[in-house]
């Protein structure tokens, strides 16, 4: 029977390994995303059996964000359609949507934006790899470890120690 200290030490070690493994996985996914174009690739063990699949998805395209300065847009919209402006001197929701549609169209066409509006496009999020394990991945990876093909110490190197 294990002493309580052995049990809690295993918990602490497992937590440290889990944290380090997540860091290693994250870094490897970023490295792969820089090395591999969009698509997928099978992950195989040292004997060519499929362990899983990695996928580099299509990068998300950020959507433009329209900014509206109502103090400038309201007179313009009122001239075009007085019903577009509420008594509280504010754009109606449908008119706001209309302004957004017009501003996005002007932005896309490279035309001058209506006064009181601006468009900003956030930076695209960097795409990352996804990994899906095969049903036999655990057994195949354990086999690679047993054959000396995996050095867990080098992979996990907790705290940079090797």
N, C-alpha and C positions, 0 to 999 in steps of 0.2 A: 504494500500500500504506500502511496506517495504521501510525503509530508505536505502540510498546507503550503509551506514555502515553495515546494516544488510545483504545486498546482498554480499558485499565483505567479510564479516565475514563468511558467509555460504561457499563461495568459498575457503577461507583459511581452514576452518574446514574440508570441503570435501577433500581437497588436503592432509591434515594431516591424515585423516582416510584412504584415498587411499594408502598413503605411508606405514602406519602402517599395513594395511590389506595385502599389498604385502609382508612385512617382516614376518607377522604371517603365511601367506601361504607358503613362502619359507622355514621357519623353520619347519613347519608341514610336508612339503614334504620330507625334509631331515630326519626328525625323522621317518617318515613312511618308507622311503627307508632303514633305518637301522633295522626296526622292521619287515618288510614284504619282503618275497622272491619275485622273479620275478613272475608276474601274475597280475590278476585284481580282484577287489572286489567292490561289489555294495555299495553305500553310501545310507543309509536309514534314514528317519526321525524317531521321537520317536514313530510313529505308524506303522513303518515297510514299508512305501511307499518309492519307489526308488527316491532319489534326483539326483543321478548321479553315476559315475563310476570312480574309481581310477585305475591307471595302473602303475606297475613297469616294465619298458621295460627291454629287455636283455641289459646287460652292453656292451658297445662298447669295442672292443679289439683294443688297439693301434697297429698301424702298425710299424714295424721296420724301422728305418731311416738309410740308408747306407751312410757312408762318404767315399769319394775317394780322396786319395792324388795322383793326377795325376803324380807328379814327380816320384812316385814309380810304379804306375800302368802302365804308358805308356810303359816303357821298357818291362814289362811282356806281355802286349797285343801285342806289336810289334813283339815279338818273336813268339807268337801264330798265329798272322795274321797281316802282315804289313799294310793291307788295313784298319785296325781298327784305325790307327793313321793318323791324318791329317798332312799336311805339316807345319801347325802352331804349331806343337807339342802339340796336344791336342786330347783327345779322341773324336771320332765321336759320334754323338748322339746314334746311334744304338749300338755302342760298350759300351757306358756308360750304356745303358739299359742292355746289356749283362753282364757287370760287376756286376750291381745291382742284376740281376737274379742269377748269380753265388754266389755272396756274401750272398744273402738271403738264398740260398740253403745250403751253408756251415754253416751259422748261425743256420738254422733250424736243421741241422744234428749234430750240436755241433762240427763240424770240424774246423780246423784252417783256419782263414780268410786269403785271399791273402794279401801280403805285401801292405801297402798303403791304406788299407781299414779298416773301423771300422763300427760297427753297434750299434746304441743306440735305446732303446725302451722307448718312453715317458711313463710317469705314466698314468694309465687308469683314465679316467674321471669318477667321482662318478655319479652313476645313480640317477635320481630323479623321484618322482612320477608325474603323470599327472592326471588331473581331468577333466572330461567331464560332464557338467550339463545335467540333463534330461530336457525335454521341460517344465515340471511342477516345476522345482527346485525353482524358485523364489516364486511361490505360496506356495509350501510346506514349505520352510524356513520361509516365512512370517507367516505361520500358527504355526510353532514351536515357533517363537518369541511371537506370540499372546498368546500361551498357557504357556508362561513362561519357555520354555525349553532352550532358548538361552539368555545368559547374554552378550550383546554386549560390555558392559563396561569391563568385564573380558576378553573377546576375544581380544579386540583392545587395552586396557590399554595404551593409548598414553603416551609416555615418561616414561613408567614404573609405572605411577600413577595408583592406583586402588581405 
